[in-house]
Amino acid sequence: MSKGWILGHNEEDAAQNRVTLTKGETSDDYILFYQQTCDVPAIPYDFGRCDVVYRGESNEKIYRIQISSSWPPPSYIYTEGLLTNVGQVRIVSQWGERLYAIVRMYGKIIEDNSES
């Protein structure tokens, strides 16, 4: 059994209202814009929360948000900001459990208006 998992969310997933579990691969033409580790200790009788926000330059566009987590998996994940320069992720732990996850945001730097 795998020690963790990686959730990938990209523009195709958003269009089909789905998420994809991956082995962590990403397209070679995507740039890692941002990475943040969420390490929230267990809170008895409550949920742990981690909010991640990335505000990129105006010529950056986020195409992929990737969340890696260890056991136990989060109970709730919210992502927003695909195809924009501002990505947001909210992760909530299982009730009374520790939360450990790594959030990565990948995209492209747009040099002209052909991809906007």
C-alpha positions as CSV (number, residue, x, y, z in Angstrom):
1,M,0.0,0.0,0.0
2,S,1.2,3.5,-0.8
3,K,2.3,5.7,2.1
4,G,0.5,8.7,0.5
5,W,-1.4,9.9,-2.5
6,I,-1.3,12.8,-4.9
7,L,-4.4,14.6,-6.0
8,G,-4.0,16.5,-9.3
9,H,-6.5,19.1,-10.4
10,N,-6.2,20.8,-13.8
11,E,-8.4,22.6,-16.3
12,E,-9.7,19.4,-17.9
13,D,-10.7,18.0,-14.4
14,A,-12.5,21.3,-13.6
15,A,-14.4,21.1,-16.9
16,Q,-15.6,17.6,-16.0
17,N,-16.1,18.3,-12.3
18,R,-13.6,15.6,-11.2
19,V,-10.3,15.1,-9.5
20,T,-7.4,12.8,-10.5
21,L,-5.1,10.7,-8.4
22,T,-1.7,10.6,-9.9
23,K,1.9,9.5,-9.4
24,G,3.0,13.1,-9.3
25,E,4.0,13.5,-12.9
26,T,3.4,16.8,-14.6
27,S,3.9,18.2,-18.1
28,D,7.4,19.3,-18.9
29,D,6.3,22.7,-20.1
30,Y,4.7,23.6,-16.7
31,I,6.7,25.6,-14.2
32,L,6.5,25.0,-10.4
33,F,5.2,28.4,-9.3
34,Y,4.7,27.7,-5.6
35,Q,5.0,24.9,-3.0
36,Q,3.8,25.0,0.6
37,T,3.8,22.3,3.3
38,C,0.8,22.1,5.6
39,D,1.7,20.4,8.9
40,V,-1.1,20.8,11.5
41,P,-1.0,18.7,14.7
42,A,-4.0,16.8,15.7
43,I,-6.6,18.8,17.6
44,P,-8.7,16.6,19.9
45,Y,-12.4,16.8,19.0
46,D,-11.9,19.3,16.2
47,F,-10.7,19.6,12.6
48,G,-7.3,21.0,11.6
49,R,-7.3,23.5,8.7
50,C,-4.7,24.7,6.3
51,D,-5.2,27.5,3.7
52,V,-2.7,28.1,0.9
53,V,-2.9,31.1,-1.4
54,Y,-0.5,31.9,-4.2
55,R,-0.7,35.3,-5.9
56,G,1.4,35.2,-9.1
57,E,2.4,37.9,-11.5
58,S,-0.1,39.1,-14.1
59,N,1.5,37.1,-16.9
60,E,1.4,33.8,-14.9
61,K,-1.4,31.3,-15.4
62,I,-2.0,28.3,-13.1
63,Y,-2.8,25.1,-15.0
64,R,-2.3,22.4,-12.3
65,I,-2.8,22.2,-8.6
66,Q,-1.3,19.2,-6.9
67,I,-1.8,18.0,-3.3
68,S,0.2,15.2,-1.8
69,S,-0.9,13.9,1.6
70,S,0.0,11.2,4.1
71,W,-2.3,9.0,6.0
72,P,-5.0,9.7,7.1
73,P,-6.2,11.6,4.0
74,P,-7.9,15.0,4.4
75,S,-11.6,15.0,4.9
76,Y,-12.1,18.1,2.6
77,I,-10.1,19.7,-0.2
78,Y,-11.2,22.9,-2.0
79,T,-9.2,24.3,-4.9
80,E,-9.8,27.5,-6.9
81,G,-7.8,29.5,-9.4
82,L,-7.1,27.3,-12.4
83,L,-6.4,29.4,-15.5
84,T,-5.8,32.5,-13.3
85,N,-2.7,33.9,-11.5
86,V,-4.2,33.4,-8.0
87,G,-4.5,29.9,-6.7
88,Q,-6.3,28.9,-3.5
89,V,-6.5,25.6,-1.6
90,R,-8.2,24.8,1.7
91,I,-7.5,21.4,3.3
92,V,-9.3,20.1,6.3
93,S,-8.1,17.1,8.4
94,Q,-10.2,14.2,9.6
95,W,-11.9,14.8,12.9
96,G,-9.2,14.8,15.6
97,E,-6.4,13.8,13.3
98,R,-3.1,15.3,12.2
99,L,-3.0,17.0,8.8
100,Y,0.2,16.8,6.6
101,A,0.1,17.8,3.0
102,I,2.2,19.4,0.3
103,V,0.5,21.8,-2.1
104,R,2.2,22.6,-5.4
105,M,0.9,25.0,-8.1
106,Y,2.2,24.6,-11.7
107,G,1.6,26.8,-14.7
108,K,3.0,28.8,-17.6
109,I,4.3,32.3,-18.0
110,I,2.3,33.9,-20.8
111,E,4.5,36.0,-23.1
112,D,1.7,37.2,-25.4
113,N,-2.1,37.1,-25.4
114,S,-2.4,34.0,-27.6
115,E,-3.1,31.7,-24.6
116,S,-5.3,34.0,-22.5
